[in-house]
Amino acid sequence: MDIGNRLKEVRKGKANQKQIADLLNTTQQQISKYEQNIQEIPCRHIITLAKFFDVSADYLLCLTDNKEKYW
């Protein structure tokens, strides 16, 4: 799995792209680019998304399949 698909997976059923765009102070189009792996997700967004979805940053980055956060 790649980071774009992982983002889409955690987002589905919890928020739409526009809501995530508002959270990250960006556009829905940008979120779409992240999910399609057209553009890399900035580190600051990874942290915000991990907190919002209550998962570890490692999970979003596909470094683990364990959603449990470490903090």
Secondary structure, DSSP 8 states (H G I E B T S, - for coil): --HHHHHHHHHTTT--HHHHHHHHTS-HHHHHHHHTTSS---HHHHHHHHHHHT--HHHHTTS-S------
